[in-house]
Structure formats: C-alpha cells, structure tokens
C-alpha cells in the first residue's frame, strides 16, 4: 500500500520534501533512507508496469489524445487537434520521426 501511495506521489510530481512530509504524516516514517527506499521501489514498479503493459498504456494514451483532439476541434483550436493527431500517429508507429521541410537546393 505504501509503494502504491508513493507511485501516486511520483505521478503527481510532488517535490521530494513534500513526499517525505507525507510519508511522516501517513506512515509515521521519518527516516530519509526508508522513504527513499519506498520511492525507489515505487519507481521500479512503475517501470515494470509500463514495460509489461505497453500496449494497454499506448491504447489509453491514444484514446485520451482522441478526446483531446475532439475537444480542441469543438473550440476551433485546430493546431492543438493536429498536434494531438500527430502524437497519436507517433504512438501508433505510423510516424517515426518529426516531419521536416526539405533542405533548399542552392
């Protein structure tokens, strides 16, 4: 449970000092090395989950970006919508590298 809570803090991008404070409040742990160990385990678990569930994560990101693009288009923010669709193409492997204009010939 502590590792899951530490994962949440990491995902929320909380400052280290705040994570230590929360660990003291929620768990009664004040030893910096112990808190650092929990955070390290949480990071390791996050990486393992991302690697093992890569397709699920890709699908979740694509669905979220589709929703973002739809909302952007509803508000006539077409540049944001195009950007979202471009990231979808990158995630889906349809676009491997950033598009770049051809070099002008001299």
Backbone atoms as SQL, in Angstrom:
CREATE TABLE atoms (id INTEGER PRIMARY KEY, chain TEXT, resi INTEGER, resn TEXT, atom TEXT, x REAL, y REAL, z REAL);
INSERT INTO atoms VALUES
  (1, 'A', 1, 'UNK', 'N', 0.831, -1.190, 0.000),
  (2, 'A', 1, 'UNK', 'CA', 0.000, 0.000, 0.000),
  (3, 'A', 1, 'UNK', 'C', 0.877, 1.256, 0.000),
  (4, 'A', 2, 'UNK', 'N', 1.968, 1.216, 0.749),
  (5, 'A', 2, 'UNK', 'CA', 2.861, 2.372, 0.792),
  (6, 'A', 2, 'UNK', 'C', 3.512, 2.607, -0.575),
  (7, 'A', 3, 'UNK', 'N', 3.886, 1.536, -1.232),
  (8, 'A', 3, 'UNK', 'CA', 4.508, 1.680, -2.548),
  (9, 'A', 3, 'UNK', 'C', 3.517, 2.278, -3.540),
  (10, 'A', 4, 'UNK', 'N', 2.254, 1.819, -3.477),
  (11, 'A', 4, 'UNK', 'CA', 1.220, 2.370, -4.363),
  (12, 'A', 4, 'UNK', 'C', 1.016, 3.862, -4.080),
  (13, 'A', 5, 'UNK', 'N', 1.036, 4.224, -2.817),
  (14, 'A', 5, 'UNK', 'CA', 0.880, 5.634, -2.460),
  (15, 'A', 5, 'UNK', 'C', 2.086, 6.443, -2.952),
  (16, 'A', 6, 'UNK', 'N', 3.272, 5.881, -2.837),
  (17, 'A', 6, 'UNK', 'CA', 4.480, 6.549, -3.333),
  (18, 'A', 6, 'UNK', 'C', 4.410, 6.709, -4.853),
  (19, 'A', 7, 'UNK', 'N', 3.860, 5.706, -5.555),
  (20, 'A', 7, 'UNK', 'CA', 3.682, 5.824, -7.003),
  (21, 'A', 7, 'UNK', 'C', 2.785, 7.012, -7.339),
  (22, 'A', 8, 'UNK', 'N', 1.732, 7.179, -6.580),
  (23, 'A', 8, 'UNK', 'CA', 0.824, 8.301, -6.800),
  (24, 'A', 8, 'UNK', 'C', 1.557, 9.625, -6.615),
  (25, 'A', 9, 'UNK', 'N', 2.358, 9.732, -5.584),
  (26, 'A', 9, 'UNK', 'CA', 3.100, 10.966, -5.344),
  (27, 'A', 9, 'UNK', 'C', 4.064, 11.254, -6.491),
  (28, 'A', 10, 'UNK', 'N', 4.722, 10.199, -6.972),
  (29, 'A', 10, 'UNK', 'CA', 5.659, 10.367, -8.083),
  (30, 'A', 10, 'UNK', 'C', 4.897, 10.821, -9.329),
  (31, 'A', 11, 'UNK', 'N', 3.762, 10.191, -9.583),
  (32, 'A', 11, 'UNK', 'CA', 2.947, 10.547, -10.750),
  (33, 'A', 11, 'UNK', 'C', 2.445, 11.990, -10.649),
  (34, 'A', 12, 'UNK', 'N', 2.195, 12.447, -9.438),
  (35, 'A', 12, 'UNK', 'CA', 1.741, 13.821, -9.225),
  (36, 'A', 12, 'UNK', 'C', 2.894, 14.818, -9.269),
  (37, 'A', 13, 'UNK', 'N', 4.122, 14.309, -9.419),
  (38, 'A', 13, 'UNK', 'CA', 5.330, 15.135, -9.498),
  (39, 'A', 13, 'UNK', 'C', 5.506, 16.006, -8.255),
  (40, 'A', 14, 'UNK', 'N', 5.203, 15.434, -7.086),
  (41, 'A', 14, 'UNK', 'CA', 5.373, 16.177, -5.842),
  (42, 'A', 14, 'UNK', 'C', 6.859, 16.355, -5.549),
  (43, 'A', 15, 'UNK', 'N', 7.225, 17.468, -4.951),
  (44, 'A', 15, 'UNK', 'CA', 8.629, 17.667, -4.562),
  (45, 'A', 15, 'UNK', 'C', 9.030, 16.631, -3.504),
  (46, 'A', 16, 'UNK', 'N', 10.301, 16.277, -3.503),
  (47, 'A', 16, 'UNK', 'CA', 10.806, 15.264, -2.582),
  (48, 'A', 16, 'UNK', 'C', 10.520, 15.640, -1.128),
  (49, 'A', 17, 'UNK', 'N', 10.676, 16.899, -0.789),
  (50, 'A', 17, 'UNK', 'CA', 10.428, 17.344, 0.581),
  (51, 'A', 17, 'UNK', 'C', 8.973, 17.088, 0.981),
  (52, 'A', 18, 'UNK', 'N', 8.054, 17.316, 0.052),
  (53, 'A', 18, 'UNK', 'CA', 6.638, 17.083, 0.344),
  (54, 'A', 18, 'UNK', 'C', 6.348, 15.590, 0.477),
  (55, 'A', 19, 'UNK', 'N', 7.013, 14.770, -0.353),
  (56, 'A', 19, 'UNK', 'CA', 6.829, 13.318, -0.235),
  (57, 'A', 19, 'UNK', 'C', 7.323, 12.821, 1.119),
  (58, 'A', 20, 'UNK', 'N', 8.444, 13.354, 1.564),
  (59, 'A', 20, 'UNK', 'CA', 8.966, 12.961, 2.891),
  (60, 'A', 20, 'UNK', 'C', 8.005, 13.385, 3.990),
  (61, 'A', 21, 'UNK', 'N', 7.443, 14.567, 3.835),
  (62, 'A', 21, 'UNK', 'CA', 6.475, 15.067, 4.824),
  (63, 'A', 21, 'UNK', 'C', 5.230, 14.179, 4.857),
  (64, 'A', 22, 'UNK', 'N', 4.731, 13.807, 3.689),
  (65, 'A', 22, 'UNK', 'CA', 3.553, 12.939, 3.614),
  (66, 'A', 22, 'UNK', 'C', 3.854, 11.560, 4.191),
  (67, 'A', 23, 'UNK', 'N', 5.064, 11.052, 3.944),
  (68, 'A', 23, 'UNK', 'CA', 5.450, 9.748, 4.498),
  (69, 'A', 23, 'UNK', 'C', 5.441, 9.805, 6.025),
  (70, 'A', 24, 'UNK', 'N', 5.901, 10.894, 6.568),
  (71, 'A', 24, 'UNK', 'CA', 5.901, 11.056, 8.027),
  (72, 'A', 24, 'UNK', 'C', 4.476, 11.131, 8.567),
  (73, 'A', 25, 'UNK', 'N', 3.610, 11.867, 7.870),
  (74, 'A', 25, 'UNK', 'CA', 2.227, 12.018, 8.320),
  (75, 'A', 25, 'UNK', 'C', 1.426, 10.723, 8.152),
  (76, 'A', 26, 'UNK', 'N', 1.517, 10.130, 6.976),
  (77, 'A', 26, 'UNK', 'CA', 0.669, 8.983, 6.648),
  (78, 'A', 26, 'UNK', 'C', 1.188, 7.658, 7.191),
  (79, 'A', 27, 'UNK', 'N', 2.516, 7.504, 7.228),
  (80, 'A', 27, 'UNK', 'CA', 3.082, 6.222, 7.605),
  (81, 'A', 27, 'UNK', 'C', 3.817, 6.248, 8.937),
  (82, 'A', 28, 'UNK', 'N', 4.125, 7.448, 9.419),
  (83, 'A', 28, 'UNK', 'CA', 4.919, 7.564, 10.632),
  (84, 'A', 28, 'UNK', 'C', 6.395, 7.272, 10.382),
  (85, 'A', 29, 'UNK', 'N', 6.828, 7.364, 9.130),
  (86, 'A', 29, 'UNK', 'CA', 8.215, 7.084, 8.761),
  (87, 'A', 29, 'UNK', 'C', 8.935, 8.406, 8.548),
  (88, 'A', 30, 'UNK', 'N', 9.991, 8.627, 9.329),
  (89, 'A', 30, 'UNK', 'CA', 10.751, 9.872, 9.199),
  (90, 'A', 30, 'UNK', 'C', 12.169, 9.636, 8.711),
  (91, 'A', 31, 'UNK', 'N', 12.616, 8.394, 8.693),
  (92, 'A', 31, 'UNK', 'CA', 13.961, 8.080, 8.236),
  (93, 'A', 31, 'UNK', 'C', 14.048, 8.317, 6.725),
  (94, 'A', 32, 'UNK', 'N', 14.956, 9.189, 6.325),
  (95, 'A', 32, 'UNK', 'CA', 15.077, 9.584, 4.918),
  (96, 'A', 32, 'UNK', 'C', 15.437, 8.384, 4.045),
  (97, 'A', 33, 'UNK', 'N', 16.307, 7.506, 4.544),
  (98, 'A', 33, 'UNK', 'CA', 16.705, 6.338, 3.748),
  (99, 'A', 33, 'UNK', 'C', 15.522, 5.401, 3.528),
  (100, 'A', 34, 'UNK', 'N', 14.675, 5.246, 4.519),
  (101, 'A', 34, 'UNK', 'CA', 13.498, 4.378, 4.378),
  (102, 'A', 34, 'UNK', 'C', 12.530, 4.948, 3.359),
  (103, 'A', 35, 'UNK', 'N', 12.282, 6.255, 3.445),
  (104, 'A', 35, 'UNK', 'CA', 11.394, 6.906, 2.483),
  (105, 'A', 35, 'UNK', 'C', 11.987, 6.798, 1.078),
  (106, 'A', 36, 'UNK', 'N', 13.278, 7.006, 0.950),
  (107, 'A', 36, 'UNK', 'CA', 13.936, 6.897, -0.353),
  (108, 'A', 36, 'UNK', 'C', 13.812, 5.483, -0.907),
  (109, 'A', 37, 'UNK', 'N', 13.876, 4.490, -0.049),
  (110, 'A', 37, 'UNK', 'CA', 13.729, 3.098, -0.497),
  (111, 'A', 37, 'UNK', 'C', 12.315, 2.849, -1.018),
  (112, 'A', 38, 'UNK', 'N', 11.301, 3.354, -0.324),
  (113, 'A', 38, 'UNK', 'CA', 9.921, 3.218, -0.802),
  (114, 'A', 38, 'UNK', 'C', 9.760, 3.889, -2.168),
  (115, 'A', 39, 'UNK', 'N', 10.337, 5.080, -2.313),
  (116, 'A', 39, 'UNK', 'CA', 10.238, 5.799, -3.577),
  (117, 'A', 39, 'UNK', 'C', 10.967, 5.052, -4.695),
  (118, 'A', 40, 'UNK', 'N', 12.097, 4.475, -4.372),
  (119, 'A', 40, 'UNK', 'CA', 12.845, 3.694, -5.358),
  (120, 'A', 40, 'UNK', 'C', 12.045, 2.471, -5.805),
  (121, 'A', 41, 'UNK', 'N', 11.451, 1.767, -4.854),
  (122, 'A', 41, 'UNK', 'CA', 10.612, 0.605, -5.186),
  (123, 'A', 41, 'UNK', 'C', 9.410, 1.025, -6.028),
  (124, 'A', 42, 'UNK', 'N', 8.832, 2.168, -5.690),
  (125, 'A', 42, 'UNK', 'CA', 7.677, 2.662, -6.444),
  (126, 'A', 42, 'UNK', 'C', 8.080, 2.963, -7.892),
  (127, 'A', 43, 'UNK', 'N', 9.231, 3.592, -8.089),
  (128, 'A', 43, 'UNK', 'CA', 9.708, 3.891, -9.442),
  (129, 'A', 43, 'UNK', 'C', 9.973, 2.605, -10.228),
  (130, 'A', 44, 'UNK', 'N', 10.600, 1.631, -9.572),
  (131, 'A', 44, 'UNK', 'CA', 10.871, 0.345, -10.228),
  (132, 'A', 44, 'UNK', 'C', 9.571, -0.323, -10.661),
  (133, 'A', 45, 'UNK', 'N', 8.575, -0.310, -9.791),
  (134, 'A', 45, 'UNK', 'CA', 7.291, -0.920, -10.125),
  (135, 'A', 45, 'UNK', 'C', 6.615, -0.191, -11.274),
  (136, 'A', 46, 'UNK', 'N', 6.728, 1.131, -11.300),
  (137, 'A', 46, 'UNK', 'CA', 6.137, 1.909, -12.390),
  (138, 'A', 46, 'UNK', 'C', 6.778, 1.527, -13.725),
  (139, 'A', 47, 'UNK', 'N', 8.084, 1.364, -13.733),
  (140, 'A', 47, 'UNK', 'CA', 8.782, 0.979, -14.961),
  (141, 'A', 47, 'UNK', 'C', 8.353, -0.419, -15.393),
  (142, 'A', 48, 'UNK', 'N', 8.294, -1.360, -14.449),
  (143, 'A', 48, 'UNK', 'CA', 7.874, -2.731, -14.765),
  (144, 'A', 48, 'UNK', 'C', 6.463, -2.751, -15.342),
  (145, 'A', 49, 'UNK', 'N', 5.564, -1.986, -14.746),
  (146, 'A', 49, 'UNK', 'CA', 4.187, -1.936, -15.237),
  (147, 'A', 49, 'UNK', 'C', 4.119, -1.332, -16.635),
  (148, 'A', 50, 'UNK', 'N', 4.916, -0.305, -16.859),
  (149, 'A', 50, 'UNK', 'CA', 4.909, 0.335, -18.172),
  (150, 'A', 50, 'UNK', 'C', 5.437, -0.618, -19.242),
  (151, 'A', 51, 'UNK', 'N', 6.486, -1.349, -18.914),
  (152, 'A', 51, 'UNK', 'CA', 7.061, -2.292, -19.879),
  (153, 'A', 51, 'UNK', 'C', 6.114, -3.457, -20.131),
  (154, 'A', 52, 'UNK', 'N', 5.557, -4.027, -19.076),
  (155, 'A', 52, 'UNK', 'CA', 4.706, -5.212, -19.241),
  (156, 'A', 52, 'UNK', 'C', 3.349, -4.882, -19.857),
  (157, 'A', 53, 'UNK', 'N', 2.841, -3.690, -19.634),
  (158, 'A', 53, 'UNK', 'CA', 1.520, -3.301, -20.133),
  (159, 'A', 53, 'UNK', 'C', 1.618, -2.231, -21.207),
  (160, 'A', 54, 'UNK', 'N', 2.651, -2.314, -22.022),
  (161, 'A', 54, 'UNK', 'CA', 2.909, -1.265, -23.007),
  (162, 'A', 54, 'UNK', 'C', 1.728, -1.027, -23.947),
  (163, 'A', 55, 'UNK', 'N', 1.134, -2.096, -24.475),
  (164, 'A', 55, 'UNK', 'CA', 0.012, -1.916, -25.415),
  (165, 'A', 55, 'UNK', 'C', -1.189, -1.264, -24.741),
  (166, 'A', 56, 'UNK', 'N', -1.459, -1.655, -23.514),
  (167, 'A', 56, 'UNK', 'CA', -2.574, -1.044, -22.790),
  (168, 'A', 56, 'UNK', 'C', -2.307, 0.441, -22.577),
  (169, 'A', 57, 'UNK', 'N', -1.075, 0.785, -22.190),
  (170, 'A', 57, 'UNK', 'CA', -0.727, 2.193, -21.990),
  (171, 'A', 57, 'UNK', 'C', -0.831, 2.970, -23.297),
  (172, 'A', 58, 'UNK', 'N', -0.380, 2.368, -24.389),
  (173, 'A', 58, 'UNK', 'CA', -0.490, 3.037, -25.682),
  (174, 'A', 58, 'UNK', 'C', -1.955, 3.291, -26.028),
  (175, 'A', 59, 'UNK', 'N', -2.785, 2.282, -25.820),
  (176, 'A', 59, 'UNK', 'CA', -4.206, 2.434, -26.132),
  (177, 'A', 59, 'UNK', 'C', -4.838, 3.531, -25.278),
  (178, 'A', 60, 'UNK', 'N', -4.512, 3.562, -23.987),
  (179, 'A', 60, 'UNK', 'CA', -5.061, 4.589, -23.104),
  (180, 'A', 60, 'UNK', 'C', -4.645, 5.985, -23.565),
  (181, 'A', 61, 'UNK', 'N', -3.381, 6.120, -23.951),
  (182, 'A', 61, 'UNK', 'CA', -2.901, 7.425, -24.403),
  (183, 'A', 61, 'UNK', 'C', -3.582, 7.840, -25.704),
  (184, 'A', 62, 'UNK', 'N', -3.762, 6.894, -26.616),
  (185, 'A', 62, 'UNK', 'CA', -4.417, 7.203, -27.891),
  (186, 'A', 62, 'UNK', 'C', -5.862, 7.631, -27.663),
  (187, 'A', 63, 'UNK', 'N', -6.584, 6.925, -26.794),
  (188, 'A', 63, 'UNK', 'CA', -7.970, 7.312, -26.512),
  (189, 'A', 63, 'UNK', 'C', -8.029, 8.686, -25.855),
  (190, 'A', 64, 'UNK', 'N', -7.105, 8.963, -24.933),
  (191, 'A', 64, 'UNK', 'CA', -7.084, 10.275, -24.276),
  (192, 'A', 64, 'UNK', 'C', -6.777, 11.380, -25.292),
  (193, 'A', 65, 'UNK', 'N', -5.834, 11.116, -26.185),
  (194, 'A', 65, 'UNK', 'CA', -5.488, 12.116, -27.195),
  (195, 'A', 65, 'UNK', 'C', -6.622, 12.322, -28.198),
  (196, 'A', 66, 'UNK', 'N', -7.352, 11.257, -28.523),
  (197, 'A', 66, 'UNK', 'CA', -8.518, 11.416, -29.406),
  (198, 'A', 66, 'UNK', 'C', -9.543, 12.345, -28.770),
  (199, 'A', 67, 'UNK', 'N', -9.767, 12.167, -27.482),
  (200, 'A', 67, 'UNK', 'CA', -10.706, 13.026, -26.764),
  (201, 'A', 67, 'UNK', 'C', -10.207, 14.470, -26.748),
  (202, 'A', 68, 'UNK', 'N', -8.909, 14.637, -26.522),
  (203, 'A', 68, 'UNK', 'CA', -8.319, 15.968, -26.524),
  (204, 'A', 68, 'UNK', 'C', -8.477, 16.621, -27.891),
  (205, 'A', 69, 'UNK', 'N', -8.222, 15.874, -28.955),
  (206, 'A', 69, 'UNK', 'CA', -8.357, 16.408, -30.314),
  (207, 'A', 69, 'UNK', 'C', -9.810, 16.792, -30.600),
  (208, 'A', 70, 'UNK', 'N', -10.753, 15.966, -30.181),
  (209, 'A', 70, 'UNK', 'CA', -12.172, 16.267, -30.393),
  (210, 'A', 70, 'UNK', 'C', -12.566, 17.564, -29.695),
  (211, 'A', 71, 'UNK', 'N', -12.124, 17.712, -28.437),
  (212, 'A', 71, 'UNK', 'CA', -12.446, 18.933, -27.695),
  (213, 'A', 71, 'UNK', 'C', -11.789, 20.158, -28.336),
  (214, 'A', 72, 'UNK', 'N', -10.555, 19.991, -28.786),
  (215, 'A', 72, 'UNK', 'CA', -9.857, 21.107, -29.431),
  (216, 'A', 72, 'UNK', 'C', -10.595, 21.537, -30.686),
  (217, 'A', 73, 'UNK', 'N', -11.048, 20.573, -31.469),
  (218, 'A', 73, 'UNK', 'CA', -11.771, 20.916, -32.700),
  (219, 'A', 73, 'UNK', 'C', -13.097, 21.582, -32.388),
  (220, 'A', 74, 'UNK', 'N', -13.768, 21.153, -31.327),
  (221, 'A', 74, 'UNK', 'CA', -15.026, 21.789, -30.922),
  (222, 'A', 74, 'UNK', 'C', -14.827, 23.262, -30.586),
  (223, 'A', 75, 'UNK', 'N', -13.623, 23.614, -30.128),
  (224, 'A', 75, 'UNK', 'CA', -13.334, 25.000, -29.758),
  (225, 'A', 75, 'UNK', 'C', -12.524, 25.718, -30.837),
  (226, 'A', 76, 'UNK', 'N', -12.503, 25.139, -32.044),
  (227, 'A', 76, 'UNK', 'CA', -11.780, 25.715, -33.178),
  (228, 'A', 76, 'UNK', 'C', -10.291, 25.910, -32.901),
  (229, 'A', 77, 'UNK', 'N', -9.711, 25.031, -32.069),
  (230, 'A', 77, 'UNK', 'CA', -8.270, 25.059, -31.796),
  (231, 'A', 77, 'UNK', 'C', -7.612, 23.976, -32.661),
  (232, 'A', 78, 'UNK', 'N', -7.552, 24.258, -33.941),
  (233, 'A', 78, 'UNK', 'CA', -7.134, 23.247, -34.903),
  (234, 'A', 78, 'UNK', 'C', -5.667, 22.872, -34.776),
  (235, 'A', 79, 'UNK', 'N', -4.815, 23.816, -34.389),
  (236, 'A', 79, 'UNK', 'CA', -3.399, 23.482, -34.206),
  (237, 'A', 79, 'UNK', 'C', -3.231, 22.444, -33.097),
  (238, 'A', 80, 'UNK', 'N', -3.975, 22.596, -32.014),
  (239, 'A', 80, 'UNK', 'CA', -3.906, 21.627, -30.914),
  (240, 'A', 80, 'UNK', 'C', -4.414, 20.263, -31.372),
  (241, 'A', 81, 'UNK', 'N', -5.471, 20.261, -32.169),
  (242, 'A', 81, 'UNK', 'CA', -6.028, 18.996, -32.673),
  (243, 'A', 81, 'UNK', 'C', -5.028, 18.292, -33.580),
  (244, 'A', 82, 'UNK', 'N', -4.407, 19.043, -34.463),
  (245, 'A', 82, 'UNK', 'CA', -3.406, 18.455, -35.361),
  (246, 'A', 82, 'UNK', 'C', -2.238, 17.903, -34.547),
  (247, 'A', 83, 'UNK', 'N', -1.824, 18.634, -33.531),
  (248, 'A', 83, 'UNK', 'CA', -0.747, 18.153, -32.664),
  (249, 'A', 83, 'UNK', 'C', -1.105, 16.848, -31.976),
  (250, 'A', 84, 'UNK', 'N', -2.338, 16.754, -31.492),
  (251, 'A', 84, 'UNK', 'CA', -2.783, 15.521, -30.839),
  (252, 'A', 84, 'UNK', 'C', -2.794, 14.362, -31.822),
  (253, 'A', 85, 'UNK', 'N', -3.282, 14.604, -33.029),
  (254, 'A', 85, 'UNK', 'CA', -3.298, 13.539, -34.040),
  (255, 'A', 85, 'UNK', 'C', -1.876, 13.128, -34.441),
  (256, 'A', 86, 'UNK', 'N', -0.969, 14.082, -34.433),
  (257, 'A', 86, 'UNK', 'CA', 0.424, 13.757, -34.759),
  (258, 'A', 86, 'UNK', 'C', 1.021, 12.840, -33.692),
  (259, 'A', 87, 'UNK', 'N', 0.756, 13.126, -32.437),
  (260, 'A', 87, 'UNK', 'CA', 1.262, 12.271, -31.352),
  (261, 'A', 87, 'UNK', 'C', 0.619, 10.892, -31.427),
  (262, 'A', 88, 'UNK', 'N', -0.656, 10.839, -31.783),
  (263, 'A', 88, 'UNK', 'CA', -1.322, 9.544, -31.967),
  (264, 'A', 88, 'UNK', 'C', -0.594, 8.737, -33.041),
  (265, 'A', 89, 'UNK', 'N', -0.237, 9.391, -34.140),
  (266, 'A', 89, 'UNK', 'CA', 0.488, 8.711, -35.214),
  (267, 'A', 89, 'UNK', 'C', 1.857, 8.230, -34.740),
  (268, 'A', 90, 'UNK', 'N', 2.521, 9.025, -33.914),
  (269, 'A', 90, 'UNK', 'CA', 3.817, 8.612, -33.379),
  (270, 'A', 90, 'UNK', 'C', 3.659, 7.403, -32.460),
  (271, 'A', 91, 'UNK', 'N', 2.668, 7.429, -31.586),
  (272, 'A', 91, 'UNK', 'CA', 2.428, 6.300, -30.674),
  (273, 'A', 91, 'UNK', 'C', 2.087, 5.048, -31.462),
  (274, 'A', 92, 'UNK', 'N', 1.275, 5.205, -32.489),
  (275, 'A', 92, 'UNK', 'CA', 0.856, 4.069, -33.304),
  (276, 'A', 92, 'UNK', 'C', 1.927, 3.556, -34.252),
  (277, 'A', 93, 'UNK', 'N', 3.048, 4.253, -34.320),
  (278, 'A', 93, 'UNK', 'CA', 4.139, 3.813, -35.168),
  (279, 'A', 93, 'UNK', 'C', 3.992, 4.207, -36.621),
  (280, 'A', 94, 'UNK', 'N', 3.002, 5.034, -36.921),
  (281, 'A', 94, 'UNK', 'CA', 2.815, 5.477, -38.302),
  (282, 'A', 94, 'UNK', 'C', 3.759, 6.621, -38.652),
  (283, 'A', 95, 'UNK', 'N', 4.266, 7.292, -37.653),
  (284, 'A', 95, 'UNK', 'CA', 5.157, 8.428, -37.855),
  (285, 'A', 95, 'UNK', 'C', 6.370, 8.197, -36.966),
  (286, 'A', 96, 'UNK', 'N', 7.503, 7.963, -37.568),
  (287, 'A', 96, 'UNK', 'CA', 8.702, 7.595, -36.813),
  (288, 'A', 96, 'UNK', 'C', 9.554, 8.795, -36.403),
  (289, 'A', 97, 'UNK', 'N', 9.618, 9.792, -37.231),
  (290, 'A', 97, 'UNK', 'CA', 10.490, 10.927, -36.935),
  (291, 'A', 97, 'UNK', 'C', 9.722, 12.213, -37.176),
  (292, 'A', 98, 'UNK', 'N', 10.155, 13.281, -36.548),
  (293, 'A', 98, 'UNK', 'CA', 9.483, 14.555, -36.792),
  (294, 'A', 98, 'UNK', 'C', 9.544, 14.924, -38.271),
  (295, 'A', 99, 'UNK', 'N', 8.453, 15.453, -38.778),
  (296, 'A', 99, 'UNK', 'CA', 8.430, 15.900, -40.161),
  (297, 'A', 99, 'UNK', 'C', 9.305, 17.140, -40.287),
  (298, 'A', 100, 'UNK', 'N', 10.063, 17.172, -41.336),
  (299, 'A', 100, 'UNK', 'CA', 10.982, 18.280, -41.530),
  (300, 'A', 100, 'UNK', 'C', 10.902, 18.715, -42.990),
  (301, 'A', 101, 'UNK', 'N', 10.881, 19.992, -43.203),
  (302, 'A', 101, 'UNK', 'CA', 10.834, 20.512, -44.568),
  (303, 'A', 101, 'UNK', 'C', 12.133, 20.140, -45.284),
  (304, 'A', 102, 'UNK', 'N', 12.056, 19.868, -46.594),
  (305, 'A', 102, 'UNK', 'CA', 13.268, 19.545, -47.327),
  (306, 'A', 102, 'UNK', 'C', 14.217, 20.734, -47.349),
  (307, 'A', 103, 'UNK', 'N', 15.497, 20.423, -47.366),
  (308, 'A', 103, 'UNK', 'CA', 16.520, 21.474, -47.415),
  (309, 'A', 103, 'UNK', 'C', 16.443, 22.188, -48.755),
  (310, 'A', 104, 'UNK', 'N', 16.545, 23.499, -48.776),
  (311, 'A', 104, 'UNK', 'CA', 16.535, 24.225, -50.056),
  (312, 'A', 104, 'UNK', 'C', 17.792, 23.914, -50.850),
  (313, 'A', 105, 'UNK', 'N', 17.630, 23.746, -52.147),
  (314, 'A', 105, 'UNK', 'CA', 18.783, 23.469, -53.019),
  (315, 'A', 105, 'UNK', 'C', 19.412, 24.766, -53.455),
  (316, 'A', 106, 'UNK', 'N', 20.735, 24.780, -53.476),
  (317, 'A', 106, 'UNK', 'CA', 21.456, 26.003, -53.870),
  (318, 'A', 106, 'UNK', 'C', 21.725, 26.031, -55.348);
